[in-house]
Amino acid sequence: MSSQTVSIDELADAINEGLEEYAALAADEMKSAVKKTAKAVKENISANAPVKTGAYAKSWTTKATTETSQSLEMTVYSKNRYQLAHLLEKGHANRNGGRTRAIPHIAPAEAEGETMLTELIEKALEG
């Protein structure tokens, strides 16, 4: 808090200035938390993905989908093996009538990412 004295007439302007400064700092902290979480989710999916040749696990990446001055939306996706993601996550039918087993590796990473993002944002806004 600043030790600046303000007259009654300038009080509203001083409060608005302080709130705008806090909003800018909160937005920066939030964006940082979103970037860290997206990277952690990508690494978690890659680490727990099924490995046949390793190409599927290596195909996961992140990108900023939408960014404004107040928000950031990141997407974690498989850039060239996206067709396999649902089949491996949920299982699928075989030609002989059987089914392959599901290998959940995306949903657990997403759940951990939600928890991590909440904790990072709360920690940033407390301090």
GROMACS elastic network, one bead per residue, 0.5 to 0.9 nm:
[ bonds ]
;  ai    aj funct       b0    kb
    1     4     6  0.87402   500
    2     5     6  0.87112   500
    6     9     6  0.80644   500
    6    10     6  0.60364   500
    6    11     6  0.61469   500
    6    14     6  0.75727   500
    7    10     6  0.53256   500
    7    11     6  0.62329   500
    8    11     6  0.51200   500
    8    12     6  0.79934   500
    9    12     6  0.72634   500
    9    13     6  0.83613   500
   10    13     6  0.53832   500
   10    14     6  0.62289   500
   10    15     6  0.87642   500
   11    14     6  0.50933   500
   11    15     6  0.61624   500
   11    16     6  0.86139   500
   12    15     6  0.51739   500
   12    16     6  0.61746   500
   12    17     6  0.85811   500
   13    16     6  0.51374   500
   13    17     6  0.61099   500
   13    18     6  0.86584   500
   14    17     6  0.50988   500
   14    18     6  0.62636   500
   14    19     6  0.86848   500
   15    18     6  0.51465   500
   15    19     6  0.61930   500
   15    20     6  0.86310   500
   16    19     6  0.50626   500
   16    20     6  0.60826   500
   16    21     6  0.85633   500
   17    20     6  0.51725   500
   17    21     6  0.62270   500
   17    22     6  0.86940   500
   18    21     6  0.51343   500
   18    22     6  0.62348   500
   18    23     6  0.86295   500
   19    22     6  0.50649   500
   19    23     6  0.60820   500
   19    24     6  0.86339   500
   20    23     6  0.50275   500
   20    24     6  0.62149   500
   20    25     6  0.86818   500
   21    24     6  0.52265   500
   21    25     6  0.63265   500
   21    26     6  0.86214   500
   22    25     6  0.51359   500
   22    26     6  0.60054   500
   22    27     6  0.85076   500
   23    26     6  0.50343   500
   23    27     6  0.60280   500
   23    28     6  0.86109   500
   23    70     6  0.81815   500
   24    27     6  0.51345   500
   24    28     6  0.62826   500
   24    29     6  0.87115   500
   24    69     6  0.83138   500
   24    70     6  0.75418   500
   25    28     6  0.51797   500
   25    29     6  0.62458   500
   25    30     6  0.85594   500
   25   125     6  0.89898   500
   26    29     6  0.51271   500
   26    30     6  0.60133   500
   26    31     6  0.85857   500
   26    70     6  0.87101   500
   26   121     6  0.86423   500
   26   124     6  0.77513   500
   26   125     6  0.66339   500
   27    30     6  0.50165   500
   27    31     6  0.61304   500
   27    32     6  0.85992   500
   27    69     6  0.75230   500
   27    70     6  0.53223   500
   27    71     6  0.66883   500
   27    72     6  0.88710   500
   28    31     6  0.51855   500
   28    32     6  0.62491   500
   28    33     6  0.86782   500
   28    69     6  0.87383   500
   28    70     6  0.80079   500
   28    71     6  0.87883   500
   29    32     6  0.51062   500
   29    33     6  0.62004   500
   29    34     6  0.86949   500
   29   120     6  0.86904   500
   29   121     6  0.71115   500
   29   124     6  0.62308   500
   29   125     6  0.78240   500
   30    33     6  0.50635   500
   30    34     6  0.62174   500
   30    35     6  0.87230   500
   30    70     6  0.87618   500
   30    71     6  0.77198   500
   30    72     6  0.81156   500
   30   117     6  0.87505   500
   30   120     6  0.81379   500
   30   121     6  0.58934   500
   30   124     6  0.78158   500
   30   125     6  0.87560   500
   31    34     6  0.50872   500
   31    35     6  0.62663   500
   31    36     6  0.86888   500
   31    70     6  0.84028   500
   31    71     6  0.67478   500
   31    72     6  0.57798   500
   31    73     6  0.85718   500
   32    35     6  0.52101   500
   32    36     6  0.62529   500
   32    37     6  0.85960   500
   33    36     6  0.51757   500
   33    37     6  0.60605   500
   33    38     6  0.85771   500
   33   116     6  0.86113   500
   33   117     6  0.61653   500
   33   118     6  0.87690   500
   33   120     6  0.57792   500
   33   121     6  0.62964   500
   33   124     6  0.84585   500
   34    37     6  0.51243   500
   34    38     6  0.60895   500
   34    39     6  0.86237   500
   34    72     6  0.71657   500
   34    73     6  0.75893   500
   34    74     6  0.71338   500
   34   117     6  0.65022   500
   34   120     6  0.86739   500
   34   121     6  0.86560   500
   35    38     6  0.52223   500
   35    39     6  0.62724   500
   35    40     6  0.86500   500
   35    62     6  0.89859   500
   35    64     6  0.86106   500
   35    72     6  0.85201   500
   35    73     6  0.89305   500
   35    74     6  0.72043   500
   36    39     6  0.52634   500
   36    40     6  0.62020   500
   36    41     6  0.87016   500
   36   117     6  0.82946   500
   36   120     6  0.89764   500
   37    40     6  0.50187   500
   37    41     6  0.60938   500
   37    42     6  0.85666   500
   37   113     6  0.58133   500
   37   114     6  0.81693   500
   37   116     6  0.65420   500
   37   117     6  0.58763   500
   37   120     6  0.85936   500
   38    41     6  0.51486   500
   38    42     6  0.61840   500
   38    43     6  0.86504   500
   38    62     6  0.66781   500
   38    63     6  0.87140   500
   38    74     6  0.65536   500
   38    75     6  0.73193   500
   38    76     6  0.65071   500
   38   113     6  0.73881   500
   38   117     6  0.89491   500
   39    42     6  0.51592   500
   39    43     6  0.62337   500
   39    44     6  0.85941   500
   39    61     6  0.82089   500
   39    62     6  0.69909   500
   39    76     6  0.82158   500
   40    43     6  0.51320   500
   40    44     6  0.60586   500
   40    45     6  0.86319   500
   40   109     6  0.84557   500
   40   113     6  0.72755   500
   40   116     6  0.89439   500
   41    45     6  0.61396   500
   41    46     6  0.85447   500
   41    76     6  0.74741   500
   41   106     6  0.85602   500
   41   109     6  0.54511   500
   41   110     6  0.65533   500
   41   112     6  0.76264   500
   41   113     6  0.57852   500
   42    45     6  0.52507   500
   42    46     6  0.61696   500
   42    47     6  0.85684   500
   42    60     6  0.61992   500
   42    61     6  0.62566   500
   42    62     6  0.69772   500
   42    76     6  0.61719   500
   42    77     6  0.79698   500
   42   109     6  0.80139   500
   43    46     6  0.50869   500
   43    47     6  0.60140   500
   43    48     6  0.86218   500
   43    60     6  0.81694   500
   43    61     6  0.87726   500
   43   109     6  0.88794   500
   44    47     6  0.51192   500
   44    48     6  0.62004   500
   44    49     6  0.84083   500
   44   105     6  0.81392   500
   44   106     6  0.84255   500
   44   108     6  0.87532   500
   44   109     6  0.58192   500
   45    48     6  0.52777   500
   45    49     6  0.57326   500
   45    57     6  0.73920   500
   45    60     6  0.76370   500
   45   105     6  0.57740   500
   45   106     6  0.57992   500
   45   107     6  0.89529   500
   45   108     6  0.84716   500
   45   109     6  0.60142   500
   45   110     6  0.87530   500
   46    49     6  0.52567   500
   46    50     6  0.85902   500
   46    56     6  0.80064   500
   46    58     6  0.64528   500
   46    59     6  0.81239   500
   46    60     6  0.65381   500
   46   105     6  0.84833   500
   47    50     6  0.86163   500
   47    57     6  0.71116   500
   47   105     6  0.87829   500
   48    51     6  0.86846   500
   48    57     6  0.80769   500
   48   104     6  0.85603   500
   48   105     6  0.56322   500
   48   106     6  0.84642   500
   48   109     6  0.87828   500
   49    54     6  0.87412   500
   49    56     6  0.74227   500
   49    57     6  0.55320   500
   49    88     6  0.87175   500
   49   103     6  0.79343   500
   49   104     6  0.83263   500
   49   105     6  0.57771   500
   49   106     6  0.81565   500
   50    54     6  0.79920   500
   50    56     6  0.77824   500
   50    57     6  0.72271   500
   50    88     6  0.79495   500
   50   103     6  0.73085   500
   50   105     6  0.82059   500
   51    54     6  0.50735   500
   51    55     6  0.79635   500
   51    56     6  0.73412   500
   51    57     6  0.69493   500
   52    55     6  0.79629   500
   52    56     6  0.82582   500
   53    56     6  0.75768   500
   53    57     6  0.88131   500
   54    57     6  0.54496   500
   54    58     6  0.63047   500
   54    59     6  0.87196   500
   55    58     6  0.51426   500
   55    59     6  0.60847   500
   55    81     6  0.80208   500
   56    59     6  0.51638   500
   56    60     6  0.73836   500
   56    78     6  0.76321   500
   56    80     6  0.81636   500
   56    81     6  0.58868   500
   56    82     6  0.85973   500
   56    84     6  0.80281   500
   56    85     6  0.86356   500
   57    60     6  0.62712   500
   57    78     6  0.84408   500
   57    81     6  0.89884   500
   58    61     6  0.82359   500
   58    78     6  0.84757   500
   59    77     6  0.81495   500
   59    78     6  0.51324   500
   59    79     6  0.56405   500
   59    80     6  0.62026   500
   59    81     6  0.64525   500
   59    82     6  0.85187   500
   60    76     6  0.69978   500
   60    77     6  0.55175   500
   60    79     6  0.62524   500
   60    80     6  0.84651   500
   60    81     6  0.84247   500
   60    82     6  0.89213   500
   61    75     6  0.83049   500
   61    76     6  0.57417   500
   61    77     6  0.56425   500
   61    78     6  0.62146   500
   61    79     6  0.67578   500
   62    74     6  0.67065   500
   62    75     6  0.54857   500
   62    77     6  0.62970   500
   62    78     6  0.86272   500
   63    73     6  0.86139   500
   63    74     6  0.55898   500
   63    75     6  0.54131   500
   63    76     6  0.67581   500
   63    77     6  0.83278   500
   64    67     6  0.68550   500
   64    72     6  0.70884   500
   64    73     6  0.58680   500
   64    75     6  0.63225   500
   65    72     6  0.77360   500
   65    73     6  0.54272   500
   65    74     6  0.53449   500
   65    75     6  0.61486   500
   66    71     6  0.78756   500
   66    72     6  0.58098   500
   66    74     6  0.71511   500
   67    70     6  0.78577   500
   67    71     6  0.57596   500
   67    73     6  0.62253   500
   67    74     6  0.85991   500
   68    71     6  0.51938   500
   68    72     6  0.63984   500
   69    72     6  0.82047   500
   77    82     6  0.73023   500
   78    81     6  0.55747   500
   78    83     6  0.86536   500
   78    84     6  0.89301   500
   78    85     6  0.76038   500
   79    82     6  0.62980   500
   80    83     6  0.80790   500
   81    84     6  0.57571   500
   81    85     6  0.71509   500
   82    85     6  0.54152   500
   82    86     6  0.79745   500
   83    86     6  0.69338   500
   83    87     6  0.74395   500
   84    87     6  0.51749   500
   84    88     6  0.59136   500
   84    89     6  0.83154   500
   85    88     6  0.54537   500
   85    89     6  0.60153   500
   85    90     6  0.85542   500
   85   106     6  0.81589   500
   86    89     6  0.50551   500
   86    90     6  0.58749   500
   86    91     6  0.76537   500
   86    92     6  0.87899   500
   87    90     6  0.55470   500
   87    91     6  0.51409   500
   87    92     6  0.56414   500
   87   100     6  0.89439   500
   87   102     6  0.78027   500
   87   103     6  0.88978   500
   88    91     6  0.53398   500
   88    92     6  0.76142   500
   88   100     6  0.85068   500
   88   101     6  0.80510   500
   88   102     6  0.58730   500
   88   103     6  0.55999   500
   88   104     6  0.73526   500
   88   105     6  0.84601   500
   89   101     6  0.88964   500
   89   102     6  0.54285   500
   89   103     6  0.50246   500
   89   105     6  0.64041   500
   89   106     6  0.68149   500
   89   107     6  0.80844   500
   90   100     6  0.89299   500
   90   101     6  0.77262   500
   90   103     6  0.68332   500
   90   104     6  0.69755   500
   91    99     6  0.68543   500
   91   100     6  0.52252   500
   91   101     6  0.51164   500
   91   103     6  0.70486   500
   91   104     6  0.89817   500
   92    98     6  0.86145   500
   92    99     6  0.55202   500
   92   100     6  0.55061   500
   92   101     6  0.75391   500
   92   102     6  0.77122   500
   93    96     6  0.83011   500
   93    97     6  0.64901   500
   93    98     6  0.58437   500
   93   100     6  0.63941   500
   94    97     6  0.54737   500
   94    98     6  0.51894   500
   94    99     6  0.53681   500
   94   100     6  0.68207   500
   95    98     6  0.72811   500
   95    99     6  0.88213   500
   96    99     6  0.86746   500
   99   102     6  0.89827   500
  103   106     6  0.89243   500
  104   107     6  0.63521   500
  104   108     6  0.70524   500
  105   108     6  0.59292   500
  105   109     6  0.65525   500
  105   110     6  0.89315   500
  106   109     6  0.52863   500
  106   110     6  0.61836   500
  106   111     6  0.87745   500
  107   110     6  0.50256   500
  107   111     6  0.62287   500
  107   112     6  0.86879   500
  108   111     6  0.51274   500
  108   112     6  0.62377   500
  108   113     6  0.85104   500
  109   112     6  0.51496   500
  109   113     6  0.60204   500
  109   114     6  0.87006   500
  110   114     6  0.62689   500
  110   115     6  0.87989   500
  111   114     6  0.52345   500
  111   115     6  0.65274   500
  111   116     6  0.87011   500
  112   115     6  0.52153   500
  112   116     6  0.60863   500
  112   117     6  0.85935   500
  113   117     6  0.59837   500
  113   118     6  0.85247   500
  114   117     6  0.52650   500
  114   118     6  0.62740   500
  114   119     6  0.87036   500
  115   118     6  0.52877   500
  115   119     6  0.62616   500
  115   120     6  0.86793   500
  116   119     6  0.51799   500
  116   120     6  0.60945   500
  116   121     6  0.86172   500
  117   120     6  0.51514   500
  117   121     6  0.61342   500
  117   122     6  0.85082   500
  118   121     6  0.53538   500
  118   122     6  0.61148   500
  118   123     6  0.85356   500
  119   122     6  0.51875   500
  119   123     6  0.60178   500
  119   124     6  0.85278   500
  120   123     6  0.51597   500
  120   124     6  0.60984   500
  120   125     6  0.86571   500
  121   124     6  0.51051   500
  121   125     6  0.61694   500
  121   126     6  0.86044   500
  122   125     6  0.52809   500
  122   126     6  0.61743   500
  122   127     6  0.89494   500
  123   126     6  0.52955   500
  123   127     6  0.66780   500
  124   127     6  0.57488   500
